[in-house]
């Protein structure tokens, strides 16, 4: 279990959000029922069940992208309900929800969630008689948390893409590397097993490449490899992929 969480960052983030939230909200649900507050008890219970369901869905299906979107949607509705039923105490959960939105769902959804929570709770707060100072304080702190989360999530997303490129792209030729080839082969095999869609594979090995390095130097050899990849890319379809298998060996 720990190995899988280390390998899947999105799954680990979902687990790190759901498990503490379940442990925190669960006792509140019990306490609400004991106090006779049925509405809040039901809302808290529904949130706990939803968190468990999303965690199980992401774990057993591996579809963490949609799990994150579903989780943020449910949490946003739950936070608005809690803010309406519990008053000012429920406002603290808005900050947690905003942070979760930026790291568990696409960044545009985080912006939408921030806007919904801020405007929704300002409206509810005005209806519930909050003072202008309280409403202003909430709006400013929500905005600050939203801007910080947006900046941090955007930077993290950019760095993740850069690291993925470094891990899967050959820096000399710009072709995908052997690691990416193995991933694409697994996808192609799964695609064939599901729908019977055939795939073709070409292996290309440049002859006499060592002679080029010996006679003209490695700089010229590097240039030829780069031009060779451009030549292959020019004469293949957009759906075809070019990989550097090793040295002067390439796979299409």
C-alpha positions in Angstrom: 0.0 0.0 0.0 2.8 2.4 0.9 4.6 1.6 -2.3 1.6 2.4 -4.4 1.1 5.7 -2.6 4.7 6.7 -3.2 4.3 5.9 -6.9 1.0 7.7 -7.4 1.2 11.3 -6.1 -2.4 12.1 -6.9 -3.7 9.0 -5.1 -1.5 9.9 -2.1 -3.0 13.4 -2.0 -6.5 12.1 -2.1 -5.7 9.7 0.7 -4.1 12.4 2.8 -7.2 14.5 2.4 -9.9 11.9 2.8 -8.5 9.9 5.8 -7.9 12.9 8.2 -11.2 14.5 7.0 -13.1 11.2 7.8 -11.4 11.0 11.2 -12.2 14.6 12.0 -15.8 14.8 10.6 -16.9 11.4 11.9 -16.9 12.3 15.6 -18.6 15.6 14.8 -21.5 13.6 13.2 -21.8 11.4 16.3 -21.7 14.5 18.5 -24.4 16.3 16.4 -26.8 13.4 16.7 -26.2 13.1 20.4 -27.0 16.9 20.8 -30.1 16.4 18.7 -28.9 18.5 15.8 -30.2 16.1 13.1 -29.5 18.4 10.1 -25.8 18.9 10.9 -25.5 15.2 11.8 -26.9 14.1 8.5 -24.7 16.5 6.6 -21.6 15.4 8.4 -22.5 11.7 7.9 -23.1 12.2 4.2 -19.7 13.9 3.9 -18.0 11.0 5.7 -19.7 8.4 3.4 -18.9 10.5 0.3 -15.2 10.7 1.4 -15.0 6.9 1.9 -16.7 6.3 -1.4 -14.3 8.6 -3.4 -11.3 7.1 -1.6 -12.4 3.6 -2.5 -13.2 4.6 -6.1 -9.8 6.2 -6.6 -8.0 3.2 -5.0 -9.7 0.4 -6.8 -10.1 2.1 -10.3 -7.0 4.3 -10.3 -9.0 7.1 -11.9 -7.6 9.8 -9.7 -8.4 12.6 -12.1 -12.2 12.1 -11.9 -11.9 11.2 -8.2 -10.3 14.5 -7.5 -13.1 16.4 -9.3 -15.8 14.5 -7.6 -14.2 14.9 -4.2 -13.8 18.7 -4.6 -17.4 19.0 -5.9 -18.9 17.1 -2.9 -16.7 19.0 -0.5 -17.7 22.4 -1.8 -21.4 21.6 -1.5 -20.8 20.2 2.0 -18.9 23.2 3.1 -21.6 25.6 1.9 -24.2 23.4 3.8 -22.1 23.4 7.0 -21.6 27.2 6.7 -25.4 27.7 6.4 -26.3 25.3 9.3 -23.4 25.9 11.7 -22.8 29.6 11.1 -19.4 31.2 11.6 -17.9 27.9 12.9 -18.4 26.4 9.4 -16.4 29.2 7.7 -13.1 27.6 8.7 -13.7 24.7 6.4 -13.7 27.0 3.4 -9.9 27.3 3.6 -9.5 23.5 3.6 -11.8 23.2 0.7 -10.0 25.8 -1.4 -6.6 24.2 -0.8 -8.0 20.8 -1.7 -9.6 22.2 -4.9 -6.2 23.5 -6.3 -4.3 20.3 -5.5 -7.0 17.6 -6.2 -8.7 19.0 -9.2 -7.6 21.0 -12.3 -6.5 24.6 -11.5 -9.4 26.3 -13.3 -11.8 24.3 -11.0 -9.9 25.7 -8.0 -10.6 29.2 -9.2 -14.3 28.4 -9.6 -14.5 26.8 -6.2 -12.8 29.9 -4.6 -15.3 32.2 -6.2 -18.3 30.0 -5.3 -17.3 29.7 -1.7 -16.4 33.4 -1.3 -19.6 34.8 -2.9 -21.8 32.0 -1.4 -20.7 32.6 2.1 -20.8 36.4 1.8 -24.4 36.0 0.8 -25.2 33.6 3.6 -23.3 35.7 6.1 -25.2 38.8 5.1 -28.5 36.8 5.5 -27.4 35.6 8.9 -26.5 39.1 10.2 -22.7 39.0 10.2 -21.1 42.5 10.6 -19.4 44.2 7.7 -16.1 43.7 9.5 -16.6 40.0 9.7 -17.7 39.7 6.1 -14.7 41.8 4.9 -12.3 39.8 7.0 -13.7 36.5 5.5 -13.5 37.8 2.0 -9.9 39.1 2.3 -8.6 35.9 4.0 -10.4 33.7 1.4 -8.9 35.7 -1.4 -5.4 35.5 0.1 -5.7 31.7 0.5 -7.0 31.4 -3.0 -4.3 33.5 -4.6 -1.6 31.7 -2.7 -3.0 28.2 -3.5 -3.3 29.2 -7.2 0.3 30.4 -7.4 1.7 27.3 -5.5 -0.4 24.8 -7.5 0.5 26.5 -10.8 4.2 26.4 -10.0 4.0 22.8 -8.8 2.1 21.7 -11.9 4.8 23.4 -14.1 7.6 21.7 -12.3 5.9 18.3 -12.5 5.6 18.7 -16.3 9.2 19.6 -16.5 10.3 16.6 -14.4 8.1 14.3 -16.6 9.8 15.7 -19.7 13.2 15.2 -18.2 12.3 11.6 -17.3 10.8 10.6 -20.6 12.5 12.7 -23.3 15.9 12.2 -24.8 17.7 15.5 -24.2 19.9 15.2 -27.4 17.3 14.4 -30.0 14.0 15.4 -28.5 12.6 11.9 -29.1 10.9 10.0 -26.4 13.3 7.7 -24.5 13.3 4.0 -23.7 11.3 4.5 -20.4 8.5 6.2 -22.3 8.7 3.4 -25.0 8.0 0.8 -22.3 5.0 2.8 -21.1 3.6 3.2 -24.6 4.0 -0.5 -25.3 1.9 -1.3 -22.3 -0.8 1.1 -23.5 -0.7 -0.4 -27.0 -1.0 -3.9 -25.6 -3.9 -3.0 -23.4 -5.6 -1.2 -26.3 -5.2 -4.3 -28.5 -6.6 -6.6 -25.7 -9.6 -4.4 -25.1 -10.6 -3.5 -28.7 -8.4 -5.6 -31.0 -6.8 -2.5 -32.4 -3.5 -3.4 -34.2 -0.3 -1.5 -33.8 2.9 -1.6 -35.9 6.5 -1.2 -34.6 9.7 -0.3 -36.6 13.2 -0.7 -35.3 15.8 1.5 -37.0 19.6 1.1 -36.6 21.9 3.5 -38.3 24.8 1.7 -40.1 28.4 2.8 -39.8 27.6 5.4 -37.1 30.7 4.6 -35.2 32.8 5.5 -38.3 31.1 9.0 -38.3 32.1 9.6 -34.7 35.7 8.3 -35.3 36.2 10.4 -38.5 34.3 13.6 -37.8 33.9 13.7 -34.0 31.0 13.2 -31.6 29.6 16.7 -32.2 29.0 15.7 -35.8 27.5 12.4 -34.6 25.1 14.2 -32.3 24.1 16.5 -35.1 23.3 13.6 -37.4 21.2 11.9 -34.7 19.2 15.1 -34.3 18.7 15.5 -38.0 17.7 11.8 -38.3 14.9 12.3 -35.7 13.7 15.3 -37.6 13.7 13.3 -40.8 11.7 10.5 -39.3 9.2 12.9 -37.7 8.7 14.6 -41.1 7.9 11.4 -42.9 5.6 9.8 -40.3 2.0 10.5 -39.2 1.1 12.8 -36.3 -0.2 9.8 -34.4 3.2 7.9 -34.8 5.7 8.2 -32.0 9.5 8.2 -32.3 11.7 6.8 -29.5 15.5 6.7 -29.1 16.1 3.1 -28.0 19.8 3.6 -27.3 22.8 4.9 -29.1 22.0 5.0 -32.8 18.9 2.7 -32.5 15.4 4.1 -32.8 11.9 2.8 -32.6 8.8 4.1 -34.4 
